[in-house]
Amino acid sequence: MEAADNRQEVLGDFMMVKALEDGVTIIGLTRGKDTKFHHTEKLDCGEVMIFQFTHHTSAIKIRGRAEIFTKHGQATAGH
C-alpha cells in the first residue's frame, strides 16, 4: 500500500511561482483537522520555485508580487 501512496504523491498537482520582487514569501499549510503552517520559503525577484500538493500540503499562501502558474491557469499575486 505504501508504494501506491508514494505514486499518488508524485502524480499530485504542481504549481510554479515566479517572484516579481525581492522577499516573496511562500507558506505551505498542512492538511487535517487543524490547518497549520509547516514550511516557509523566501524568493527574490526572478527566482522560480515549483511546488507539489501532497498528503501533507493542502494549501500554499503567497505574500508579495508573484506570478503563479498551475494546470488551471495563471494568476498574479500582490499589487
Biopython code that builds the backbone (N, CA, C, O; Angstrom):
import numpy as np
from Bio.PDB.StructureBuilder import StructureBuilder

atoms = [
    (1, "MET", "N", (0.818, -1.194, 0.000)),
    (1, "MET", "CA", (0.000, 0.000, 0.000)),
    (1, "MET", "C", (0.865, 1.262, 0.000)),
    (1, "MET", "O", (0.489, 2.270, -0.599)),
    (2, "GLU", "N", (2.014, 1.213, 0.665)),
    (2, "GLU", "CA", (2.882, 2.377, 0.754)),
    (2, "GLU", "C", (3.371, 2.823, -0.622)),
    (2, "GLU", "O", (3.428, 4.024, -0.886)),
    (3, "ALA", "N", (3.727, 1.883, -1.508)),
    (3, "ALA", "CA", (4.188, 2.225, -2.851)),
    (3, "ALA", "C", (3.101, 2.958, -3.625)),
    (3, "ALA", "O", (3.403, 3.910, -4.345)),
    (4, "ALA", "N", (1.850, 2.541, -3.497)),
    (4, "ALA", "CA", (0.743, 3.218, -4.176)),
    (4, "ALA", "C", (0.579, 4.637, -3.638)),
    (4, "ALA", "O", (0.312, 5.555, -4.413)),
    (5, "ASP", "N", (0.732, 4.835, -2.331)),
    (5, "ASP", "CA", (0.648, 6.167, -1.739)),
    (5, "ASP", "C", (1.742, 7.067, -2.288)),
    (5, "ASP", "O", (1.483, 8.235, -2.579)),
    (6, "ASN", "N", (2.968, 6.551, -2.439)),
    (6, "ASN", "CA", (4.074, 7.340, -2.971)),
    (6, "ASN", "C", (3.818, 7.752, -4.411)),
    (6, "ASN", "O", (4.135, 8.879, -4.792)),
    (7, "ARG", "N", (3.252, 6.866, -5.218)),
    (7, "ARG", "CA", (2.922, 7.207, -6.609)),
    (7, "ARG", "C", (1.911, 8.333, -6.652)),
    (7, "ARG", "O", (2.031, 9.234, -7.482)),
    (8, "GLN", "N", (0.921, 8.305, -5.782)),
    (8, "GLN", "CA", (-0.082, 9.363, -5.745)),
    (8, "GLN", "C", (0.569, 10.708, -5.438)),
    (8, "GLN", "O", (0.187, 11.720, -6.025)),
    (9, "GLU", "N", (1.542, 10.739, -4.532)),
    (9, "GLU", "CA", (2.249, 11.977, -4.227)),
    (9, "GLU", "C", (3.000, 12.488, -5.438)),
    (9, "GLU", "O", (2.944, 13.680, -5.741)),
    (10, "VAL", "N", (3.700, 11.613, -6.136)),
    (10, "VAL", "CA", (4.470, 12.020, -7.299)),
    (10, "VAL", "C", (3.564, 12.544, -8.398)),
    (10, "VAL", "O", (3.955, 13.448, -9.137)),
    (11, "LEU", "N", (2.376, 12.002, -8.521)),
    (11, "LEU", "CA", (1.444, 12.423, -9.560)),
    (11, "LEU", "C", (0.543, 13.572, -9.119)),
    (11, "LEU", "O", (-0.340, 13.970, -9.878)),
    (12, "GLY", "N", (0.733, 14.119, -7.921)),
    (12, "GLY", "CA", (-0.095, 15.200, -7.402)),
    (12, "GLY", "C", (0.049, 16.478, -8.221)),
    (12, "GLY", "O", (0.963, 16.607, -9.036)),
    (13, "ASP", "N", (-0.866, 17.419, -7.994)),
    (13, "ASP", "CA", (-0.846, 18.695, -8.712)),
    (13, "ASP", "C", (0.401, 19.504, -8.370)),
    (13, "ASP", "O", (0.833, 19.558, -7.218)),
    (14, "PHE", "N", (0.967, 20.129, -9.399)),
    (14, "PHE", "CA", (2.111, 21.008, -9.246)),
    (14, "PHE", "C", (1.691, 22.441, -9.512)),
    (14, "PHE", "O", (0.706, 22.688, -10.208)),
    (15, "MET", "N", (2.438, 23.387, -8.957)),
    (15, "MET", "CA", (2.284, 24.787, -9.319)),
    (15, "MET", "C", (3.662, 25.420, -9.318)),
    (15, "MET", "O", (4.576, 24.947, -8.643)),
    (16, "MET", "N", (3.804, 26.492, -10.078)),
    (16, "MET", "CA", (5.069, 27.198, -10.150)),
    (16, "MET", "C", (4.830, 28.642, -9.738)),
    (16, "MET", "O", (3.826, 29.247, -10.114)),
    (17, "VAL", "N", (5.758, 29.187, -8.966)),
    (17, "VAL", "CA", (5.675, 30.581, -8.527)),
    (17, "VAL", "C", (6.945, 31.287, -8.980)),
    (17, "VAL", "O", (8.052, 30.808, -8.732)),
    (18, "LYS", "N", (6.780, 32.433, -9.648)),
    (18, "LYS", "CA", (7.914, 33.264, -10.070)),
    (18, "LYS", "C", (7.806, 34.593, -9.332)),
    (18, "LYS", "O", (6.812, 35.305, -9.473)),
    (19, "ALA", "N", (8.831, 34.930, -8.542)),
    (19, "ALA", "CA", (8.837, 36.179, -7.780)),
    (19, "ALA", "C", (9.027, 37.367, -8.714)),
    (19, "ALA", "O", (9.899, 37.353, -9.582)),
    (20, "LEU", "N", (8.199, 38.400, -8.528)),
    (20, "LEU", "CA", (8.303, 39.636, -9.305)),
    (20, "LEU", "C", (8.965, 40.744, -8.490)),
    (20, "LEU", "O", (9.126, 41.865, -8.974)),
    (21, "GLU", "N", (9.349, 40.425, -7.244)),
    (21, "GLU", "CA", (10.061, 41.360, -6.375)),
    (21, "GLU", "C", (10.856, 40.544, -5.363)),
    (21, "GLU", "O", (10.610, 39.350, -5.194)),
    (22, "ASP", "N", (11.795, 41.178, -4.699)),
    (22, "ASP", "CA", (12.551, 40.503, -3.641)),
    (22, "ASP", "C", (11.664, 40.258, -2.430)),
    (22, "ASP", "O", (10.781, 41.059, -2.123)),
    (23, "GLY", "N", (11.904, 39.147, -1.747)),
    (23, "GLY", "CA", (11.225, 38.880, -0.487)),
    (23, "GLY", "C", (9.845, 38.274, -0.592)),
    (23, "GLY", "O", (9.079, 38.358, 0.367)),
    (24, "VAL", "N", (9.488, 37.664, -1.715)),
    (24, "VAL", "CA", (8.194, 36.985, -1.829)),
    (24, "VAL", "C", (8.215, 35.778, -0.880)),
    (24, "VAL", "O", (9.152, 34.980, -0.899)),
    (25, "THR", "N", (7.180, 35.657, -0.060)),
    (25, "THR", "CA", (7.097, 34.578, 0.917)),
    (25, "THR", "C", (6.069, 33.557, 0.467)),
    (25, "THR", "O", (4.951, 33.907, 0.090)),
    (26, "ILE", "N", (6.456, 32.295, 0.511)),
    (26, "ILE", "CA", (5.552, 31.191, 0.182)),
    (26, "ILE", "C", (5.442, 30.317, 1.419)),
    (26, "ILE", "O", (6.449, 29.881, 1.976)),
    (27, "ILE", "N", (4.204, 30.063, 1.845)),
    (27, "ILE", "CA", (3.952, 29.321, 3.074)),
    (27, "ILE", "C", (3.123, 28.088, 2.747)),
    (27, "ILE", "O", (2.049, 28.206, 2.156)),
    (28, "GLY", "N", (3.606, 26.901, 3.125)),
    (28, "GLY", "CA", (2.854, 25.663, 2.965)),
    (28, "GLY", "C", (1.978, 25.424, 4.179)),
    (28, "GLY", "O", (2.413, 25.624, 5.313)),
    (29, "LEU", "N", (0.750, 24.998, 3.946)),
    (29, "LEU", "CA", (-0.218, 24.727, 5.012)),
    (29, "LEU", "C", (-0.567, 23.249, 5.026)),
    (29, "LEU", "O", (-0.674, 22.617, 3.976)),
    (30, "THR", "N", (-0.744, 22.705, 6.221)),
    (30, "THR", "CA", (-0.989, 21.267, 6.380)),
    (30, "THR", "C", (-2.434, 20.888, 6.096)),
    (30, "THR", "O", (-3.330, 21.733, 6.070)),
    (31, "ARG", "N", (-2.632, 19.605, 5.886)),
    (31, "ARG", "CA", (-3.968, 19.012, 5.805)),
    (31, "ARG", "C", (-4.398, 18.603, 7.201)),
    (31, "ARG", "O", (-3.605, 18.623, 8.142)),
    (32, "GLY", "N", (-5.668, 18.231, 7.323)),
    (32, "GLY", "CA", (-6.130, 17.648, 8.579)),
    (32, "GLY", "C", (-7.138, 18.516, 9.301)),
    (32, "GLY", "O", (-7.602, 19.535, 8.790)),
    (33, "LYS", "N", (-7.455, 18.083, 10.489)),
    (33, "LYS", "CA", (-8.468, 18.752, 11.305)),
    (33, "LYS", "C", (-8.101, 20.210, 11.580)),
    (33, "LYS", "O", (-8.947, 21.099, 11.484)),
    (34, "ASP", "N", (-6.829, 20.449, 11.924)),
    (34, "ASP", "CA", (-6.341, 21.801, 12.198)),
    (34, "ASP", "C", (-5.299, 22.175, 11.150)),
    (34, "ASP", "O", (-4.254, 21.531, 11.060)),
    (35, "THR", "N", (-5.576, 23.215, 10.353)),
    (35, "THR", "CA", (-4.620, 23.681, 9.354)),
    (35, "THR", "C", (-3.527, 24.477, 10.056)),
    (35, "THR", "O", (-3.813, 25.377, 10.845)),
    (36, "LYS", "N", (-2.262, 24.137, 9.761)),
    (36, "LYS", "CA", (-1.127, 24.814, 10.383)),
    (36, "LYS", "C", (-0.072, 25.114, 9.329)),
    (36, "LYS", "O", (-0.013, 24.454, 8.292)),
    (37, "PHE", "N", (0.766, 26.122, 9.604)),
    (37, "PHE", "CA", (1.914, 26.394, 8.752)),
    (37, "PHE", "C", (2.936, 25.283, 8.959)),
    (37, "PHE", "O", (3.212, 24.909, 10.099)),
    (38, "HIS", "N", (3.508, 24.744, 7.866)),
    (38, "HIS", "CA", (4.531, 23.721, 8.048)),
    (38, "HIS", "C", (5.823, 23.998, 7.295)),
    (38, "HIS", "O", (6.821, 23.316, 7.530)),
    (39, "HIS", "N", (5.835, 24.980, 6.395)),
    (39, "HIS", "CA", (7.051, 25.250, 5.635)),
    (39, "HIS", "C", (6.980, 26.663, 5.075)),
    (39, "HIS", "O", (5.923, 27.091, 4.612)),
    (40, "THR", "N", (8.085, 27.389, 5.112)),
    (40, "THR", "CA", (8.150, 28.748, 4.567)),
    (40, "THR", "C", (9.386, 28.884, 3.696)),
    (40, "THR", "O", (10.466, 28.405, 4.043)),
    (41, "GLU", "N", (9.211, 29.546, 2.558)),
    (41, "GLU", "CA", (10.316, 29.850, 1.645)),
    (41, "GLU", "C", (10.263, 31.324, 1.282)),
    (41, "GLU", "O", (9.186, 31.918, 1.237)),
    (42, "LYS", "N", (11.429, 31.917, 1.023)),
    (42, "LYS", "CA", (11.503, 33.293, 0.520)),
    (42, "LYS", "C", (12.178, 33.257, -0.842)),
    (42, "LYS", "O", (13.186, 32.579, -1.034)),
    (43, "LEU", "N", (11.601, 34.005, -1.791)),
    (43, "LEU", "CA", (12.170, 34.107, -3.128)),
    (43, "LEU", "C", (12.538, 35.551, -3.415)),
    (43, "LEU", "O", (11.852, 36.470, -2.968)),
    (44, "ASP", "N", (13.618, 35.757, -4.158)),
    (44, "ASP", "CA", (13.987, 37.083, -4.636)),
    (44, "ASP", "C", (13.534, 37.234, -6.082)),
    (44, "ASP", "O", (13.214, 36.250, -6.749)),
    (45, "CYS", "N", (13.510, 38.470, -6.556)),
    (45, "CYS", "CA", (12.999, 38.782, -7.892)),
    (45, "CYS", "C", (13.630, 37.870, -8.949)),
    (45, "CYS", "O", (14.850, 37.723, -9.021)),
    (46, "GLY", "N", (12.772, 37.271, -9.755)),
    (46, "GLY", "CA", (13.222, 36.395, -10.828)),
    (46, "GLY", "C", (13.381, 34.938, -10.438)),
    (46, "GLY", "O", (13.470, 34.074, -11.310)),
    (47, "GLU", "N", (13.419, 34.648, -9.147)),
    (47, "GLU", "CA", (13.540, 33.251, -8.728)),
    (47, "GLU", "C", (12.224, 32.517, -8.962)),
    (47, "GLU", "O", (11.144, 33.098, -8.862)),
    (48, "VAL", "N", (12.338, 31.238, -9.273)),
    (48, "VAL", "CA", (11.187, 30.388, -9.557)),
    (48, "VAL", "C", (11.249, 29.174, -8.636)),
    (48, "VAL", "O", (12.319, 28.614, -8.398)),
    (49, "MET", "N", (10.092, 28.778, -8.126)),
    (49, "MET", "CA", (10.015, 27.571, -7.314)),
    (49, "MET", "C", (8.817, 26.765, -7.780)),
    (49, "MET", "O", (7.766, 27.324, -8.093)),
    (50, "ILE", "N", (8.980, 25.447, -7.825)),
    (50, "ILE", "CA", (7.904, 24.542, -8.222)),
    (50, "ILE", "C", (7.458, 23.782, -6.984)),
    (50, "ILE", "O", (8.281, 23.239, -6.248)),
    (51, "PHE", "N", (6.135, 23.749, -6.758)),
    (51, "PHE", "CA", (5.554, 23.116, -5.582)),
    (51, "PHE", "C", (4.655, 21.974, -5.994)),
    (51, "PHE", "O", (4.156, 21.929, -7.118)),
    (52, "GLN", "N", (4.455, 21.050, -5.068)),
    (52, "GLN", "CA", (3.564, 19.931, -5.300)),
    (52, "GLN", "C", (2.660, 19.759, -4.089)),
    (52, "GLN", "O", (3.117, 19.801, -2.947)),
    (53, "PHE", "N", (1.383, 19.565, -4.349)),
    (53, "PHE", "CA", (0.447, 19.254, -3.274)),
    (53, "PHE", "C", (0.580, 17.771, -2.936)),
    (53, "PHE", "O", (0.603, 16.926, -3.831)),
    (54, "THR", "N", (0.668, 17.456, -1.642)),
    (54, "THR", "CA", (0.874, 16.088, -1.180)),
    (54, "THR", "C", (-0.106, 15.784, -0.056)),
    (54, "THR", "O", (-0.987, 16.591, 0.243)),
    (55, "HIS", "N", (0.048, 14.624, 0.563)),
    (55, "HIS", "CA", (-0.831, 14.316, 1.688)),
    (55, "HIS", "C", (-0.501, 15.188, 2.904)),
    (55, "HIS", "O", (-1.284, 15.227, 3.853)),
    (56, "HIS", "N", (0.648, 15.893, 2.897)),
    (56, "HIS", "CA", (0.984, 16.826, 3.978)),
    (56, "HIS", "C", (0.553, 18.257, 3.665)),
    (56, "HIS", "O", (0.193, 19.005, 4.574)),
    (57, "THR", "N", (0.585, 18.642, 2.394)),
    (57, "THR", "CA", (0.327, 20.031, 1.997)),
    (57, "THR", "C", (-1.019, 20.140, 1.291)),
    (57, "THR", "O", (-1.250, 19.508, 0.260)),
    (58, "SER", "N", (-1.910, 20.960, 1.870)),
    (58, "SER", "CA", (-3.229, 21.138, 1.260)),
    (58, "SER", "C", (-3.398, 22.514, 0.643)),
    (58, "SER", "O", (-4.278, 22.712, -0.195)),
    (59, "ALA", "N", (-2.556, 23.484, 1.052)),
    (59, "ALA", "CA", (-2.684, 24.844, 0.542)),
    (59, "ALA", "C", (-1.330, 25.536, 0.595)),
    (59, "ALA", "O", (-0.445, 25.162, 1.364)),
    (60, "ILE", "N", (-1.197, 26.556, -0.245)),
    (60, "ILE", "CA", (0.012, 27.365, -0.262)),
    (60, "ILE", "C", (-0.419, 28.827, -0.255)),
    (60, "ILE", "O", (-1.262, 29.239, -1.052)),
    (61, "LYS", "N", (0.166, 29.605, 0.649)),
    (61, "LYS", "CA", (-0.120, 31.034, 0.758)),
    (61, "LYS", "C", (1.078, 31.791, 0.196)),
    (61, "LYS", "O", (2.226, 31.465, 0.499)),
    (62, "ILE", "N", (0.803, 32.814, -0.633)),
    (62, "ILE", "CA", (1.863, 33.591, -1.255)),
    (62, "ILE", "C", (1.695, 35.048, -0.843)),
    (62, "ILE", "O", (0.624, 35.632, -1.007)),
    (63, "ARG", "N", (2.777, 35.630, -0.302)),
    (63, "ARG", "CA", (2.761, 37.033, 0.121)),
    (63, "ARG", "C", (3.806, 37.782, -0.695)),
    (63, "ARG", "O", (4.988, 37.441, -0.647)),
    (64, "GLY", "N", (3.385, 38.796, -1.441)),
    (64, "GLY", "CA", (4.281, 39.570, -2.287)),
    (64, "GLY", "C", (3.859, 39.450, -3.746)),
    (64, "GLY", "O", (2.927, 38.717, -4.075)),
    (65, "ARG", "N", (4.554, 40.177, -4.616)),
    (65, "ARG", "CA", (4.238, 40.164, -6.043)),
    (65, "ARG", "C", (4.868, 38.949, -6.704)),
    (65, "ARG", "O", (6.085, 38.765, -6.671)),
    (66, "ALA", "N", (4.015, 38.118, -7.307)),
    (66, "ALA", "CA", (4.500, 36.895, -7.944)),
    (66, "ALA", "C", (3.515, 36.440, -9.005)),
    (66, "ALA", "O", (2.318, 36.717, -8.930)),
    (67, "GLU", "N", (4.045, 35.737, -9.991)),
    (67, "GLU", "CA", (3.216, 35.064, -10.987)),
    (67, "GLU", "C", (3.062, 33.618, -10.538)),
    (67, "GLU", "O", (4.018, 32.994, -10.079)),
    (68, "ILE", "N", (1.846, 33.091, -10.676)),
    (68, "ILE", "CA", (1.534, 31.734, -10.254)),
    (68, "ILE", "C", (1.020, 30.976, -11.468)),
    (68, "ILE", "O", (0.113, 31.438, -12.159)),
    (69, "PHE", "N", (1.602, 29.816, -11.725)),
    (69, "PHE", "CA", (1.228, 29.004, -12.874)),
    (69, "PHE", "C", (0.760, 27.636, -12.396)),
    (69, "PHE", "O", (1.473, 26.967, -11.648)),
    (70, "THR", "N", (-0.425, 27.214, -12.816)),
    (70, "THR", "CA", (-0.956, 25.893, -12.493)),
    (70, "THR", "C", (-1.590, 25.311, -13.759)),
    (70, "THR", "O", (-1.685, 25.987, -14.783)),
    (71, "LYS", "N", (-2.017, 24.063, -13.677)),
    (71, "LYS", "CA", (-2.706, 23.459, -14.827)),
    (71, "LYS", "C", (-4.060, 24.113, -15.056)),
    (71, "LYS", "O", (-4.670, 23.938, -16.111)),
    (72, "HIS", "N", (-4.530, 24.871, -14.064)),
    (72, "HIS", "CA", (-5.816, 25.543, -14.178)),
    (72, "HIS", "C", (-5.706, 26.946, -14.749)),
    (72, "HIS", "O", (-6.719, 27.583, -15.040)),
    (73, "GLY", "N", (-4.466, 27.434, -14.914)),
    (73, "GLY", "CA", (-4.261, 28.763, -15.480)),
    (73, "GLY", "C", (-3.185, 29.525, -14.747)),
    (73, "GLY", "O", (-2.402, 28.956, -13.986)),
    (74, "GLN", "N", (-3.159, 30.828, -14.989)),
    (74, "GLN", "CA", (-2.132, 31.703, -14.445)),
    (74, "GLN", "C", (-2.796, 32.808, -13.640)),
    (74, "GLN", "O", (-3.894, 33.255, -13.973)),
    (75, "ALA", "N", (-2.117, 33.250, -12.567)),
    (75, "ALA", "CA", (-2.613, 34.365, -11.753)),
    (75, "ALA", "C", (-1.415, 35.185, -11.300)),
    (75, "ALA", "O", (-0.275, 34.723, -11.347)),
    (76, "THR", "N", (-1.692, 36.420, -10.856)),
    (76, "THR", "CA", (-0.669, 37.283, -10.301)),
    (76, "THR", "C", (-1.059, 37.668, -8.891)),
    (76, "THR", "O", (-2.183, 38.109, -8.651)),
    (77, "ALA", "N", (-0.124, 37.501, -7.946)),
    (77, "ALA", "CA", (-0.354, 37.880, -6.557)),
    (77, "ALA", "C", (0.302, 39.230, -6.303)),
    (77, "ALA", "O", (1.270, 39.586, -6.975)),
    (78, "GLY", "N", (-0.215, 39.981, -5.343)),
    (78, "GLY", "CA", (0.365, 41.266, -4.964)),
    (78, "GLY", "C", (-0.222, 42.409, -5.755)),
    (78, "GLY", "O", (-1.152, 42.229, -6.542)),
    (79, "HIS", "N", (0.328, 43.583, -5.540)),
    (79, "HIS", "CA", (-0.205, 44.821, -6.167)),
    (79, "HIS", "C", (0.421, 45.055, -7.511)),
    (79, "HIS", "O", (0.100, 46.037, -8.179)),
]
sb = StructureBuilder()
sb.init_structure("model")
sb.init_model(0)
sb.init_chain("A")
sb.init_seg("    ")
for serial, (resi, resn, name, xyz) in enumerate(atoms, 1):
    if name == "N":
        sb.init_residue(resn, " ", resi, " ")
    sb.init_atom(name, np.array(xyz, "f"), 0.0, 1.0, " ", f" {name:<3s}", serial, name[0])
structure = sb.get_structure()
